[in-house]
Structures are given as C-alpha cells and as structure tokens.
Amino acid sequence: MIWATFWLDDVLDFILIEDINVSYSHLLLAQLFIPIIFYVSVVFYTNPDYQFKNKSLLLLIPLVYLILTSLKHYNWISVAFYSFLIISFLLLLGIVYTVKSFLIITSHQQNILKFSAESTEINLIWLKKIILGILVISFVSLVYNIFWNENKLNIFINSIFLLIVFYTGYHALKQKEIYPSSQTERSELLNLDTSADEEEREKRKLITDSDLRELKNKLTTLMDLQKPYLNSELNLITLSTMINLTPHHLSYVINQGFNENFFQFINKYRVEKAKQLLTDKDNLHLSILGIAFEAGFNSKTAFNTTFKKITGFTPTEFRKKSSRL
C-alpha cells in the first residue's frame, strides 16, 4: 500500500487536490517511512524475539524532519530548496536503512546454516533483490527529478513500482516460517554462538576434548545407522533430540568436531546418498527430482545447488559421467 503512494503523488498532479481528502504531505509522510518499515520487517524476519530499545526512537526522525520542513508554509524557505531537502533526505534515509537491511540479511544467511539443512526457502534472498531494486529506483528518481522533471506521469518508474508491489506481495505470502513457533526452541537457535573468532571459542569450551571425541563417534554412528538426513524437514533441534543433546551443544560438536556448520554436515551425507543413487543402474527410472527426494532434499533447486557446490558437477552431469565409466 505504501509503495502505491508513489503512483498517487503523480495522480494528484492531474486532479484538484481540494476535491480529495488525501494531500501530498500525507503521501510524503508514508514515503518517508518506507525504508524504516522495510528495515523493521527485516529485523523481525531475522529475529522474531527482537525487543525495541530507547535508541529505537531514532526511527521517528523522519516524522520530526517532516514537521520541521513543513514550516515552508511560513515562506522562510523557498519551495525549490524545500524540495531539494526532501529529496536529499529521502535518498539518504533510503540508502542508510536499505544498506543496514542488506547487512542484516547477509548475516542471517550465514546464521541459518547453523541450524537448517535447507536454506533456499528461508534465506530471504528475495528481500535482497528488493533492496537492490530500491537503490536503483532511488538513483533513477534522483536523475529524473534533476534533469527531466516534467508534469507528466513517469510510466517507466511507476511500472517498476508495480513490479515491486507484486514481487513483494507474492514472496511475503510465500515466505516459509524461519524459526520454530516454540519460544524455548526459537531462543535456543537465536542464541547459537555466532562468533567467528576461533581463539575466543576455544577459551569458552562447552565440552571437554574427551567428551567431544565420544560425541563425535556417537553422532557419526547415528547418521550411519538411522540416516536422519533422509528427512527433508531435519533441523538442529530434531537432531539434538535424537542424540539427547541441547541444540547449543550439538552445534558445538558439529562446529568443533567436524569443522563444519549444520548445513554442511547434513548435506554432505545427502550428496553422498545422491551419488550412490545416481550411479546405481537400478535407479535409471528415477528423475533428478526423484533422486533429490530420495536423498533428503525437498526441492530440485536446492539439490542442484548443493550437489554442484560439493562435487563440482550438477546431478545430471554426474549421472552422465558415471554412466560412461
């Protein structure tokens, strides 16, 4: 709905504003908050337990700014300079919050690999694409307003906004739940060690070296005998229940014992299973999608991407290569 205000401010240029209840200032207020609303949405997608703090009041700066600049009605500031301030502020605000959103999503994409073996549906890559779209539109709008600002509808820019509205709506409705609904389980996952400093992790060992070796063997045995990786819905919590460890301790065992994250650890087994299926002549009747499901993947895209990353070949290329041997 807020994206649509970028159409309405063009429409208002063609009709009598006094005949409607929505003024340009109302639209401007909504537009000022677009980068902030987008940022807040990203924050809650990546951390449903996020709590606002006092510094979060800084998000109200655009409202204060709009009130102050509305003093233009007292003719102490020119309309041209006012327009320049508005456009500059919108661009600066958009850049700051979209960049912050981009960094949060990038961090999220690394964090989910610690507890999920399937990242395609929860990596929020669609939000990154919207961010890039926002930055492009901001640049195009700036150039247009400076050099070609005529009193006519900009079909190009409004068409892009239309695509963004449909793209946003489709993916927002399609977005799969990232974290479990259970408060306890969600907190466990959100509190996983995100430190990249090896020395720091060593200083605060969760498990002794002897216990770590024992748990490594126990986990390997579980994976070989029960094959939990064949469950496409497997996650860190499910596996921790099977081995009778907390998610935090299991994550530590995988990270320190195997030098891998959960995503790498599980998909290594799935790819090995897929390789067996692809080289077995009894499975020639199975399609690539069928092989993917049999190996524990829940989509062809995830299967192709993960398989090629580990083996250097797509599943199809691997099957053809194996058939010639």
Secondary structure, 3 states (H helix, E strand, C coil): CCCCHHHHHHHHHHCCHHHCCCCHHHHHHHHHCHHHHHHHHHHHHHCCCCCCCHHHHHHHHHHHHHHHHHHHHHCCCCHHHHHHHHHHHHHHHHHHHHHHHHHHHHHHHHHHHHCECCCCCCCCHHHHHHHHHHHHHHHHHHHHHHHCCCCCCCHHHHHHHHHHHHHHHHHHHHCCCCCCCCHHHHHHHHCCCCCCCHHHHHHCCCCCHHHHHHHHHHHHHHHHHHCHHHCCCCEHHHHHHHHCCCHHHHHHHHHHHHCCCHHHHHHHHHHHHHHHHHHCHHHCCCCHHHHHHHHCCCCHHHHHHHHHHHHCCCHHHHHHHHHCC
